[in-house]
Amino acid sequence: MNKISILVIDDEPQMRKLLDISLTSNGYKPMVAASGNEGIRLATQSNPDLILLDIGLPDINGHAVLQELRIWFENPIIILSVQNNENDIVKALDNGATDYLTKPFRTGELMARIRSCVRRNTMTGNEQTLILGDLEIDLLAGQ
């Protein structure tokens, strides 16, 4: 079974280390980037299953990174930011963020939000058959 890959784009070394440890211990495959440009490059090269993106980056504003990624990246993007004013949250969500969590955050809550995003993303795929235990449903035929 392939691990779910998560790209962390955050300029704070302590935050990258915390997320790397937390994600790894929860069964995910983390990758880390310290800047917006590095994050965009890694996202392009690896096409992760989910991105955790900070708004306050040293080279490019996180909102600009989000807009750049949303040109082609369709998987979930969760914003992790100290900025908690309504305008920043609304702007991020309007620009394509899947979710927004303010720092400091509880790790358990972040993991639940990641699971929710991954679950939603896999449910919206192009599956033709849904299997639930012994029950098999052909979504195209409606049976």
N, CA, C and O atoms as a GROMACS GRO file, in nm:
protein
  572
    1MET      N    1   0.084  -0.119   0.000
    1MET     CA    2   0.000   0.000   0.000
    1MET      C    3   0.088   0.124   0.000
    1MET      O    4   0.180   0.135   0.081
    2ASN      N    5   0.061   0.217  -0.089
    2ASN     CA    6   0.138   0.340  -0.097
    2ASN      C    7   0.097   0.436   0.014
    2ASN      O    8  -0.022   0.454   0.041
    3LYS      N    9   0.196   0.497   0.076
    3LYS     CA   10   0.168   0.598   0.177
    3LYS      C   11   0.121   0.726   0.108
    3LYS      O   12   0.162   0.757  -0.003
    4ILE      N   13   0.035   0.798   0.176
    4ILE     CA   14  -0.012   0.927   0.126
    4ILE      C   15   0.100   1.028   0.143
    4ILE      O   16   0.153   1.045   0.253
    5SER      N   17   0.136   1.095   0.034
    5SER     CA   18   0.245   1.192   0.038
    5SER      C   19   0.190   1.331   0.068
    5SER      O   20   0.090   1.375   0.010
    6ILE      N   21   0.257   1.400   0.160
    6ILE     CA   22   0.216   1.534   0.201
    6ILE      C   23   0.336   1.626   0.191
    6ILE      O   24   0.440   1.601   0.252
    7LEU      N   25   0.319   1.734   0.115
    7LEU     CA   26   0.422   1.836   0.102
    7LEU      C   27   0.396   1.947   0.203
    7LEU      O   28   0.287   2.005   0.204
    8VAL      N   29   0.494   1.976   0.286
    8VAL     CA   30   0.488   2.085   0.383
    8VAL      C   31   0.569   2.201   0.328
    8VAL      O   32   0.688   2.187   0.301
    9ILE      N   33   0.504   2.316   0.311
    9ILE     CA   34   0.574   2.437   0.265
    9ILE      C   35   0.565   2.538   0.380
    9ILE      O   36   0.461   2.600   0.401
   10ASP      N   37   0.676   2.552   0.454
   10ASP     CA   38   0.679   2.639   0.571
   10ASP      C   39   0.822   2.684   0.594
   10ASP      O   40   0.914   2.603   0.583
   11ASP      N   41   0.842   2.810   0.625
   11ASP     CA   42   0.978   2.863   0.642
   11ASP      C   43   1.035   2.842   0.782
   11ASP      O   44   1.155   2.862   0.801
   12GLU      N   45   0.955   2.803   0.879
   12GLU     CA   46   1.002   2.785   1.016
   12GLU      C   47   1.058   2.644   1.034
   12GLU      O   48   0.985   2.546   1.022
   13PRO      N   49   1.189   2.633   1.064
   13PRO     CA   50   1.251   2.500   1.080
   13PRO      C   51   1.182   2.414   1.186
   13PRO      O   52   1.164   2.294   1.168
   14GLN      N   53   1.142   2.476   1.299
   14GLN     CA   54   1.077   2.400   1.406
   14GLN      C   55   0.942   2.345   1.359
   14GLN      O   56   0.906   2.232   1.394
   15MET      N   57   0.868   2.423   1.281
   15MET     CA   58   0.738   2.378   1.231
   15MET      C   59   0.757   2.265   1.131
   15MET      O   60   0.682   2.167   1.133
   16ARG      N   61   0.856   2.278   1.042
   16ARG     CA   62   0.882   2.170   0.946
   16ARG      C   63   0.917   2.041   1.018
   16ARG      O   64   0.870   1.933   0.980
   17LYS      N   65   1.000   2.051   1.122
   17LYS     CA   66   1.041   1.932   1.198
   17LYS      C   67   0.921   1.872   1.271
   17LYS      O   68   0.903   1.750   1.269
   18LEU      N   69   0.840   1.954   1.335
   18LEU     CA   70   0.721   1.906   1.404
   18LEU      C   71   0.627   1.833   1.308
   18LEU      O   72   0.579   1.724   1.338
   19LEU      N   73   0.602   1.895   1.193
   19LEU     CA   74   0.512   1.834   1.096
   19LEU      C   75   0.571   1.707   1.036
   19LEU      O   76   0.500   1.610   1.014
   20ASP      N   77   0.700   1.708   1.010
   20ASP     CA   78   0.767   1.589   0.957
   20ASP      C   79   0.751   1.471   1.054
   20ASP      O   80   0.715   1.361   1.012
   21ILE      N   81   0.777   1.495   1.181
   21ILE     CA   82   0.765   1.389   1.282
   21ILE      C   83   0.620   1.345   1.298
   21ILE      O   84   0.591   1.226   1.300
   22SER      N   85   0.529   1.442   1.307
   22SER     CA   86   0.386   1.410   1.327
   22SER      C   87   0.329   1.332   1.209
   22SER      O   88   0.259   1.233   1.227
   23LEU      N   89   0.361   1.376   1.088
   23LEU     CA   90   0.309   1.309   0.969
   23LEU      C   91   0.366   1.168   0.956
   23LEU      O   92   0.293   1.074   0.927
   24THR      N   93   0.496   1.154   0.979
   24THR     CA   94   0.560   1.023   0.971
   24THR      C   95   0.500   0.927   1.074
   24THR      O   96   0.471   0.812   1.042
   25SER      N   97   0.482   0.975   1.196
   25SER     CA   98   0.428   0.887   1.302
   25SER      C   99   0.282   0.851   1.278
   25SER      O  100   0.231   0.756   1.338
   26ASN      N  101   0.214   0.925   1.191
   26ASN     CA  102   0.075   0.894   1.156
   26ASN      C  103   0.063   0.820   1.024
   26ASN      O  104  -0.047   0.807   0.969
   27GLY      N  105   0.176   0.773   0.972
   27GLY     CA  106   0.173   0.688   0.853
   27GLY      C  107   0.178   0.760   0.720
   27GLY      O  108   0.156   0.698   0.615
   28TYR      N  109   0.206   0.890   0.721
   28TYR     CA  110   0.215   0.965   0.597
   28TYR      C  111   0.360   0.973   0.550
   28TYR      O  112   0.452   0.946   0.626
   29LYS      N  113   0.378   1.012   0.426
   29LYS     CA  114   0.511   1.030   0.368
   29LYS      C  115   0.532   1.181   0.346
   29LYS      O  116   0.489   1.234   0.244
   30PRO      N  117   0.598   1.249   0.441
   30PRO     CA  118   0.615   1.394   0.427
   30PRO      C  119   0.736   1.432   0.341
   30PRO      O  120   0.836   1.361   0.333
   31MET      N  121   0.721   1.547   0.276
   31MET     CA  122   0.830   1.614   0.206
   31MET      C  123   0.826   1.758   0.258
   31MET      O  124   0.718   1.808   0.289
   32VAL      N  125   0.939   1.824   0.268
   32VAL     CA  126   0.938   1.959   0.323
   32VAL      C  127   1.009   2.058   0.230
   32VAL      O  128   1.106   2.026   0.162
   33ALA      N  129   0.955   2.180   0.231
   33ALA     CA  130   1.013   2.290   0.154
   33ALA      C  131   1.015   2.414   0.244
   33ALA      O  132   0.919   2.438   0.318
   34ALA      N  133   1.123   2.491   0.238
   34ALA     CA  134   1.140   2.607   0.324
   34ALA      C  135   1.097   2.738   0.259
   34ALA      O  136   1.101   2.843   0.323
   35SER      N  137   1.057   2.733   0.132
   35SER     CA  138   1.017   2.855   0.063
   35SER      C  139   0.908   2.824  -0.040
   35SER      O  140   0.884   2.708  -0.073
   36GLY      N  141   0.844   2.929  -0.087
   36GLY     CA  142   0.740   2.912  -0.188
   36GLY      C  143   0.793   2.854  -0.317
   36GLY      O  144   0.732   2.763  -0.374
   37ASN      N  145   0.906   2.907  -0.364
   37ASN     CA  146   0.964   2.856  -0.489
   37ASN      C  147   1.002   2.709  -0.478
   37ASN      O  148   0.976   2.630  -0.570
   38GLU      N  149   1.064   2.672  -0.366
   38GLU     CA  150   1.102   2.532  -0.346
   38GLU      C  151   0.976   2.445  -0.338
   38GLU      O  152   0.974   2.333  -0.391
   39GLY      N  153   0.872   2.494  -0.273
   39GLY     CA  154   0.747   2.420  -0.262
   39GLY      C  155   0.681   2.396  -0.397
   39GLY      O  156   0.635   2.286  -0.425
   40ILE      N  157   0.677   2.499  -0.479
   40ILE     CA  158   0.620   2.486  -0.614
   40ILE      C  159   0.700   2.384  -0.695
   40ILE      O  160   0.643   2.300  -0.765
   41ARG      N  161   0.832   2.392  -0.684
   41ARG     CA  162   0.919   2.297  -0.757
   41ARG      C  163   0.893   2.154  -0.711
   41ARG      O  164   0.877   2.064  -0.794
   42LEU      N  165   0.889   2.132  -0.578
   42LEU     CA  166   0.865   1.997  -0.526
   42LEU      C  167   0.725   1.947  -0.563
   42LEU      O  168   0.708   1.829  -0.594
   43ALA      N  169   0.627   2.035  -0.558
   43ALA     CA  170   0.491   1.995  -0.595
   43ALA      C  171   0.487   1.952  -0.741
   43ALA      O  172   0.420   1.854  -0.775
   44THR      N  173   0.557   2.025  -0.827
   44THR     CA  174   0.561   1.993  -0.969
   44THR      C  175   0.629   1.858  -0.993
   44THR      O  176   0.584   1.778  -1.075
   45GLN      N  177   0.738   1.834  -0.921
   45GLN     CA  178   0.814   1.711  -0.940
   45GLN      C  179   0.745   1.588  -0.881
   45GLN      O  180   0.753   1.479  -0.938
   46SER      N  181   0.678   1.604  -0.768
   46SER     CA  182   0.628   1.486  -0.697
   46SER      C  183   0.477   1.470  -0.695
   46SER      O  184   0.427   1.363  -0.660
   47ASN      N  185   0.402   1.575  -0.731
   47ASN     CA  186   0.255   1.572  -0.730
   47ASN      C  187   0.202   1.505  -0.603
   47ASN      O  188   0.146   1.396  -0.610
   48PRO      N  189   0.220   1.569  -0.487
   48PRO     CA  190   0.179   1.508  -0.360
   48PRO      C  191   0.027   1.491  -0.351
   48PRO      O  192  -0.048   1.553  -0.425
   49ASP      N  193  -0.014   1.407  -0.258
   49ASP     CA  194  -0.157   1.384  -0.236
   49ASP      C  195  -0.223   1.502  -0.164
   49ASP      O  196  -0.343   1.522  -0.177
   50LEU      N  197  -0.144   1.579  -0.090
   50LEU     CA  198  -0.195   1.693  -0.013
   50LEU      C  199  -0.080   1.788   0.015
   50LEU      O  200   0.035   1.745   0.024
   51ILE      N  201  -0.111   1.916   0.028
   51ILE     CA  202  -0.010   2.017   0.062
   51ILE      C  203  -0.054   2.091   0.187
   51ILE      O  204  -0.170   2.130   0.200
   52LEU      N  205   0.042   2.110   0.280
   52LEU     CA  206   0.024   2.199   0.395
   52LEU      C  207   0.105   2.324   0.365
   52LEU      O  208   0.227   2.316   0.349
   53LEU      N  209   0.039   2.438   0.356
   53LEU     CA  210   0.102   2.561   0.307
   53LEU      C  211   0.090   2.674   0.408
   53LEU      O  212  -0.019   2.705   0.456
   54ASP      N  213   0.204   2.734   0.441
   54ASP     CA  214   0.208   2.853   0.527
   54ASP      C  215   0.187   2.977   0.439
   54ASP      O  216   0.231   2.980   0.324
   55ILE      N  217   0.121   3.077   0.493
   55ILE     CA  218   0.101   3.201   0.417
   55ILE      C  219   0.224   3.291   0.422
   55ILE      O  220   0.259   3.353   0.322
   56GLY      N  221   0.290   3.298   0.538
   56GLY     CA  222   0.406   3.388   0.554
   56GLY      C  223   0.535   3.321   0.513
   56GLY      O  224   0.605   3.264   0.597
   57LEU      N  225   0.568   3.327   0.386
   57LEU     CA  226   0.690   3.267   0.334
   57LEU      C  227   0.791   3.376   0.300
   57LEU      O  228   0.752   3.489   0.271
   58PRO      N  229   0.922   3.345   0.301
   58PRO     CA  230   1.023   3.448   0.281
   58PRO      C  231   1.035   3.501   0.138
   58PRO      O  232   1.073   3.616   0.119
   59ASP      N  233   1.003   3.419   0.039
   59ASP     CA  234   1.026   3.462  -0.099
   59ASP      C  235   0.898   3.501  -0.173
   59ASP      O  236   0.896   3.601  -0.244
   60ILE      N  237   0.793   3.424  -0.156
   60ILE     CA  238   0.665   3.451  -0.223
   60ILE      C  239   0.556   3.439  -0.118
   60ILE      O  240   0.558   3.347  -0.036
   61ASN      N  241   0.463   3.530  -0.119
   61ASN     CA  242   0.350   3.523  -0.028
   61ASN      C  243   0.275   3.392  -0.052
   61ASN      O  244   0.257   3.351  -0.166
   62GLY      N  245   0.231   3.327   0.055
   62GLY     CA  246   0.160   3.201   0.044
   62GLY      C  247   0.035   3.208  -0.042
   62GLY      O  248  -0.002   3.110  -0.106
   63HIS      N  249  -0.032   3.325  -0.044
   63HIS     CA  250  -0.150   3.341  -0.130
   63HIS      C  251  -0.110   3.328  -0.278
   63HIS      O  252  -0.183   3.269  -0.358
   64ALA      N  253   0.006   3.383  -0.313
   64ALA     CA  254   0.054   3.373  -0.451
   64ALA      C  255   0.092   3.229  -0.484
   64ALA      O  256   0.068   3.181  -0.595
   65VAL      N  257   0.153   3.159  -0.388
   65VAL     CA  258   0.188   3.019  -0.408
   65VAL      C  259   0.060   2.938  -0.430
   65VAL      O  260   0.054   2.853  -0.519
   66LEU      N  261  -0.042   2.964  -0.349
   66LEU     CA  262  -0.170   2.895  -0.362
   66LEU      C  263  -0.229   2.916  -0.501
   66LEU      O  264  -0.273   2.821  -0.566
   67GLN      N  265  -0.229   3.041  -0.547
   67GLN     CA  266  -0.283   3.070  -0.681
   67GLN      C  267  -0.204   3.000  -0.790
   67GLN      O  268  -0.262   2.947  -0.884
   68GLU      N  269  -0.072   2.999  -0.777
   68GLU     CA  270   0.014   2.932  -0.876
   68GLU      C  271  -0.014   2.781  -0.878
   68GLU      O  272  -0.026   2.721  -0.984
   69LEU      N  273  -0.025   2.721  -0.759
   69LEU     CA  274  -0.052   2.578  -0.752
   69LEU      C  275  -0.188   2.543  -0.809
   69LEU      O  276  -0.203   2.441  -0.876
   70ARG      N  277  -0.287   2.626  -0.783
   70ARG     CA  278  -0.423   2.595  -0.826
   70ARG      C  279  -0.442   2.602  -0.977
   70ARG      O  280  -0.546   2.561  -1.028
   71ILE      N  281  -0.343   2.652  -1.049
   71ILE     CA  282  -0.350   2.649  -1.195
   71ILE      C  283  -0.354   2.504  -1.244
   71ILE      O  284  -0.420   2.474  -1.344
   72TRP      N  285  -0.284   2.415  -1.175
   72TRP     CA  286  -0.274   2.276  -1.220
   72TRP      C  287  -0.294   2.173  -1.110
   72TRP      O  288  -0.329   2.059  -1.140
   73PHE      N  289  -0.274   2.209  -0.984
   73PHE     CA  290  -0.278   2.113  -0.873
   73PHE      C  291  -0.421   2.100  -0.822
   73PHE      O  292  -0.480   2.198  -0.777
   74GLU      N  293  -0.476   1.980  -0.828
   74GLU     CA  294  -0.617   1.958  -0.791
   74GLU      C  295  -0.636   1.892  -0.656
   74GLU      O  296  -0.748   1.887  -0.606
   75ASN      N  297  -0.530   1.842  -0.595
   75ASN     CA  298  -0.542   1.776  -0.465
   75ASN      C  299  -0.560   1.879  -0.354
   75ASN      O  300  -0.542   1.999  -0.377
   76PRO      N  301  -0.597   1.835  -0.233
   76PRO     CA  302  -0.624   1.929  -0.124
   76PRO      C  303  -0.501   2.010  -0.082
   76PRO      O  304  -0.388   1.962  -0.085
   77ILE      N  305  -0.529   2.135  -0.044
   77ILE     CA  306  -0.428   2.224   0.012
   77ILE      C  307  -0.486   2.281   0.142
   77ILE      O  308  -0.590   2.346   0.141
   78ILE      N  309  -0.416   2.254   0.252
   78ILE     CA  310  -0.457   2.308   0.382
   78ILE      C  311  -0.361   2.419   0.418
   78ILE      O  312  -0.239   2.399   0.418
   79ILE      N  313  -0.415   2.535   0.449
   79ILE     CA  314  -0.334   2.648   0.492
   79ILE      C  315  -0.308   2.637   0.642
   79ILE      O  316  -0.401   2.614   0.719
   80LEU      N  317  -0.182   2.653   0.682
   80LEU     CA  318  -0.143   2.661   0.822
   80LEU      C  319  -0.077   2.798   0.841
   80LEU      O  320   0.030   2.823   0.785
   81SER      N  321  -0.140   2.886   0.918
   81SER     CA  322  -0.089   3.021   0.927
   81SER      C  323  -0.117   3.084   1.062
   81SER      O  324  -0.216   3.051   1.128
   82VAL      N  325  -0.029   3.175   1.104
   82VAL     CA  326  -0.054   3.253   1.225
   82VAL      C  327  -0.156   3.363   1.196
   82VAL      O  328  -0.216   3.419   1.288
   83GLN      N  329  -0.174   3.394   1.069
   83GLN     CA  330  -0.270   3.497   1.031
   83GLN      C  331  -0.411   3.442   1.050
   83GLN      O  332  -0.451   3.348   0.982
   84ASN      N  333  -0.485   3.504   1.142
   84ASN     CA  334  -0.618   3.450   1.173
   84ASN      C  335  -0.729   3.552   1.151
   84ASN      O  336  -0.840   3.535   1.202
   85ASN      N  337  -0.699   3.658   1.074
   85ASN     CA  338  -0.807   3.753   1.049
   85ASN      C  339  -0.895   3.701   0.936
   85ASN      O  340  -0.850   3.626   0.849
   86GLU      N  341  -1.018   3.742   0.940
   86GLU     CA  342  -1.118   3.690   0.846
   86GLU      C  343  -1.080   3.713   0.701
   86GLU      O  344  -1.104   3.626   0.617
   87ASN      N  345  -1.021   3.828   0.669
   87ASN     CA  346  -0.985   3.859   0.530
   87ASN      C  347  -0.886   3.758   0.473
   87ASN      O  348  -0.901   3.714   0.359
   88ASP      N  349  -0.783   3.721   0.552
   88ASP     CA  350  -0.685   3.622   0.505
   88ASP      C  351  -0.748   3.485   0.486
   88ASP      O  352  -0.720   3.415   0.388
   89ILE      N  353  -0.834   3.447   0.579
   89ILE     CA  354  -0.899   3.316   0.570
   89ILE      C  355  -0.990   3.310   0.447
   89ILE      O  356  -0.986   3.214   0.371
   90VAL      N  357  -1.071   3.414   0.430
   90VAL     CA  358  -1.163   3.419   0.315
   90VAL      C  359  -1.085   3.422   0.184
   90VAL      O  360  -1.121   3.353   0.089
   91LYS      N  361  -0.978   3.502   0.179
   91LYS     CA  362  -0.897   3.510   0.057
   91LYS      C  363  -0.838   3.373   0.022
   91LYS      O  364  -0.842   3.332  -0.094
   92ALA      N  365  -0.785   3.303   0.121
   92ALA     CA  366  -0.725   3.172   0.095
   92ALA      C  367  -0.830   3.072   0.047
   92ALA      O  368  -0.807   2.998  -0.049
   93LEU      N  369  -0.944   3.070   0.113
   93LEU     CA  370  -1.050   2.976   0.072
   93LEU      C  371  -1.103   3.011  -0.067
   93LEU      O  372  -1.130   2.922  -0.147
   94ASP      N  373  -1.120   3.141  -0.095
   94ASP     CA  374  -1.166   3.182  -0.228
   94ASP      C  375  -1.064   3.151  -0.337
   94ASP      O  376  -1.102   3.129  -0.452
   95ASN      N  377  -0.936   3.149  -0.301
   95ASN     CA  378  -0.831   3.119  -0.399
   95ASN      C  379  -0.804   2.970  -0.415
   95ASN      O  380  -0.712   2.931  -0.487
   96GLY      N  381  -0.883   2.886  -0.347
   96GLY     CA  382  -0.872   2.744  -0.370
   96GLY      C  383  -0.822   2.659  -0.255
   96GLY      O  384  -0.805   2.538  -0.271
   97ALA      N  385  -0.797   2.718  -0.138
   97ALA     CA  386  -0.757   2.637  -0.024
   97ALA      C  387  -0.872   2.544   0.013
   97ALA      O  388  -0.989   2.583   0.008
   98THR      N  389  -0.839   2.423   0.051
   98THR     CA  390  -0.939   2.327   0.091
   98THR      C  391  -0.982   2.350   0.236
   98THR      O  392  -1.098   2.330   0.272
   99ASP      N  393  -0.887   2.395   0.318
   99ASP     CA  394  -0.912   2.417   0.459
   99ASP      C  395  -0.811   2.520   0.510
   99ASP      O  396  -0.713   2.550   0.442
  100TYR      N  397  -0.836   2.573   0.630
  100TYR     CA  398  -0.750   2.676   0.688
  100TYR      C  399  -0.743   2.650   0.837
  100TYR      O  400  -0.846   2.640   0.903
  101LEU      N  401  -0.622   2.639   0.890
  101LEU     CA  402  -0.601   2.614   1.032
  101LEU      C  403  -0.499   2.715   1.083
  101LEU      O  404  -0.392   2.731   1.025
  102THR      N  405  -0.533   2.783   1.193
  102THR     CA  406  -0.441   2.884   1.245
  102THR      C  407  -0.342   2.822   1.344
  102THR      O  408  -0.374   2.729   1.418
  103LYS      N  409  -0.221   2.876   1.341
  103LYS     CA  410  -0.115   2.837   1.434
  103LYS      C  411  -0.131   2.920   1.561
  103LYS      O  412  -0.169   3.036   1.552
  104PRO      N  413  -0.104   2.867   1.676
  104PRO     CA  414  -0.070   2.727   1.702
  104PRO      C  415  -0.195   2.640   1.688
  104PRO      O  416  -0.306   2.685   1.716
  105PHE      N  417  -0.176   2.517   1.646
  105PHE     CA  418  -0.287   2.424   1.626
  105PHE      C  419  -0.259   2.298   1.706
  105PHE      O  420  -0.146   2.273   1.747
  106ARG      N  421  -0.363   2.220   1.726
  106ARG     CA  422  -0.349   2.091   1.793
  106ARG      C  423  -0.321   1.986   1.686
  106ARG      O  424  -0.390   1.981   1.584
  107THR      N  425  -0.221   1.904   1.709
  107THR     CA  426  -0.181   1.804   1.611
  107THR      C  427  -0.294   1.708   1.578
  107THR      O  428  -0.312   1.672   1.462
  108GLY      N  429  -0.370   1.668   1.679
  108GLY     CA  430  -0.481   1.576   1.654
  108GLY      C  431  -0.584   1.636   1.560
  108GLY      O  432  -0.638   1.567   1.474
  109GLU      N  433  -0.611   1.765   1.577
  109GLU     CA  434  -0.706   1.833   1.488
  109GLU      C  435  -0.652   1.839   1.346
  109GLU      O  436  -0.726   1.816   1.251
  110LEU      N  437  -0.524   1.870   1.331
  110LEU     CA  438  -0.464   1.873   1.197
  110LEU      C  439  -0.474   1.736   1.131
  110LEU      O  440  -0.509   1.726   1.013
  111MET      N  441  -0.443   1.630   1.205
  111MET     CA  442  -0.449   1.495   1.147
  111MET      C  443  -0.593   1.461   1.106
  111MET      O  444  -0.614   1.396   1.004
  112ALA      N  445  -0.690   1.503   1.185
  112ALA     CA  446  -0.831   1.479   1.149
  112ALA      C  447  -0.868   1.555   1.023
  112ALA      O  448  -0.939   1.502   0.938
  113ARG      N  449  -0.821   1.678   1.009
  113ARG     CA  450  -0.849   1.756   0.888
  113ARG      C  451  -0.782   1.694   0.766
  113ARG      O  452  -0.839   1.692   0.657
  114ILE      N  453  -0.661   1.642   0.784
  114ILE     CA  454  -0.592   1.574   0.674
  114ILE      C  455  -0.672   1.451   0.633
  114ILE      O  456  -0.696   1.429   0.514
  115ARG      N  457  -0.713   1.370   0.730
  115ARG     CA  458  -0.792   1.251   0.698
  115ARG      C  459  -0.921   1.288   0.625
  115ARG      O  460  -0.961   1.220   0.530
  116SER      N  461  -0.984   1.394   0.669
  116SER     CA  462  -1.108   1.440   0.606
  116SER      C  463  -1.083   1.481   0.460
  116SER      O  464  -1.160   1.444   0.372
  117CYS      N  465  -0.977   1.556   0.436
  117CYS     CA  466  -0.944   1.600   0.300
  117CYS      C  467  -0.911   1.481   0.210
  117CYS      O  468  -0.956   1.474   0.096
  118VAL      N  469  -0.832   1.389   0.263
  118VAL     CA  470  -0.793   1.272   0.184
  118VAL      C  471  -0.916   1.187   0.153
  118VAL      O  472  -0.932   1.138   0.041
  119ARG      N  473  -1.001   1.170   0.252
  119ARG     CA  474  -1.124   1.092   0.233
  119ARG      C  475  -1.212   1.156   0.126
  119ARG      O  476  -1.262   1.088   0.036
  120ARG      N  477  -1.231   1.288   0.135
  120ARG     CA  478  -1.312   1.360   0.036
  120ARG      C  479  -1.250   1.350  -0.103
  120ARG      O  480  -1.321   1.333  -0.202
  121ASN      N  481  -1.118   1.360  -0.110
  121ASN     CA  482  -1.049   1.358  -0.238
  121ASN      C  483  -1.060   1.221  -0.304
  121ASN      O  484  -1.076   1.212  -0.426
  122THR      N  485  -1.053   1.114  -0.226
  122THR     CA  486  -1.065   0.981  -0.286
  122THR      C  487  -1.209   0.950  -0.322
  122THR      O  488  -1.234   0.871  -0.414
  123MET      N  489  -1.305   1.011  -0.254
  123MET     CA  490  -1.446   0.987  -0.285
  123MET      C  491  -1.489   1.059  -0.412
  123MET      O  492  -1.589   1.020  -0.473
  124THR      N  493  -1.417   1.162  -0.452
  124THR     CA  494  -1.456   1.238  -0.570
  124THR      C  495  -1.381   1.195  -0.695
  124THR      O  496  -1.388   1.260  -0.799
  125GLY      N  497  -1.308   1.083  -0.684
  125GLY     CA  498  -1.235   1.032  -0.800
  125GLY      C  499  -1.330   0.976  -0.903
  125GLY      O  500  -1.452   0.989  -0.890
  126ASN      N  501  -1.277   0.914  -1.006
  126ASN     CA  502  -1.358   0.860  -1.114
  126ASN      C  503  -1.386   0.711  -1.097
  126ASN      O  504  -1.392   0.637  -1.195
  127GLU      N  505  -1.403   0.668  -0.972
  127GLU     CA  506  -1.432   0.527  -0.949
  127GLU      C  507  -1.565   0.491  -1.014
  127GLU      O  508  -1.660   0.569  -1.010
  128GLN      N  509  -1.571   0.374  -1.072
  128GLN     CA  510  -1.695   0.327  -1.133
  128GLN      C  511  -1.766   0.227  -1.043
  128GLN      O  512  -1.887   0.205  -1.057
  129THR      N  513  -1.691   0.167  -0.949
  129THR     CA  514  -1.749   0.069  -0.860
  129THR      C  515  -1.713   0.104  -0.716
  129THR      O  516  -1.598   0.135  -0.686
  130LEU      N  517  -1.813   0.100  -0.628
  130LEU     CA  518  -1.793   0.124  -0.486
  130LEU      C  519  -1.813  -0.010  -0.416
  130LEU      O  520  -1.916  -0.074  -0.432
  131ILE      N  521  -1.713  -0.051  -0.336
  131ILE     CA  522  -1.722  -0.178  -0.265
  131ILE      C  523  -1.722  -0.149  -0.117
  131ILE      O  524  -1.629  -0.088  -0.064
  132LEU      N  525  -1.827  -0.194  -0.049
  132LEU     CA  526  -1.842  -0.179   0.095
  132LEU      C  527  -1.867  -0.318   0.154
  132LEU      O  528  -1.981  -0.365   0.156
  133GLY      N  529  -1.762  -0.382   0.201
  133GLY     CA  530  -1.776  -0.519   0.252
  133GLY      C  531  -1.817  -0.612   0.140
  133GLY      O  532  -1.749  -0.623   0.039
  134ASP      N  533  -1.932  -0.680   0.160
  134ASP     CA  534  -1.984  -0.772   0.058
  134ASP      C  535  -2.069  -0.701  -0.046
  134ASP      O  536  -2.109  -0.761  -0.146
  135LEU      N  537  -2.098  -0.574  -0.023
  135LEU     CA  538  -2.183  -0.497  -0.114
  135LEU      C  539  -2.099  -0.429  -0.221
  135LEU      O  540  -2.001  -0.362  -0.190
  136GLU      N  541  -2.136  -0.447  -0.348
  136GLU     CA  542  -2.067  -0.384  -0.460
  136GLU      C  543  -2.169  -0.304  -0.540
  136GLU      O  544  -2.272  -0.358  -0.582
  137ILE      N  545  -2.140  -0.174  -0.561
  137ILE     CA  546  -2.234  -0.087  -0.633
  137ILE      C  547  -2.166  -0.034  -0.759
  137ILE      O  548  -2.058   0.026  -0.752
  138ASP      N  549  -2.228  -0.055  -0.871
  138ASP     CA  550  -2.181   0.000  -0.999
  138ASP      C  551  -2.238   0.141  -1.009
  138ASP      O  552  -2.357   0.159  -1.032
  139LEU      N  553  -2.151   0.242  -0.991
  139LEU     CA  554  -2.196   0.380  -0.988
  139LEU      C  555  -2.248   0.430  -1.122
  139LEU      O  556  -2.336   0.515  -1.127
  140LEU      N  557  -2.194   0.376  -1.231
  140LEU     CA  558  -2.241   0.417  -1.362
  140LEU      C  559  -2.378   0.359  -1.393
  140LEU      O  560  -2.465   0.428  -1.448
  141ALA      N  561  -2.398   0.234  -1.357
  141ALA     CA  562  -2.527   0.168  -1.385
  141ALA      C  563  -2.631   0.200  -1.277
  141ALA      O  564  -2.750   0.180  -1.298
  142GLY      N  565  -2.584   0.249  -1.161
  142GLY     CA  566  -2.677   0.279  -1.053
  142GLY      C  567  -2.730   0.153  -0.986
  142GLY      O  568  -2.841   0.154  -0.932
  143GLN      N  569  -2.654   0.045  -0.989
  143GLN     CA  570  -2.698  -0.082  -0.929
  143GLN      C  571  -2.600  -0.128  -0.825
  143GLN      O  572  -2.620  -0.233  -0.764
   0.00000   0.00000   0.00000
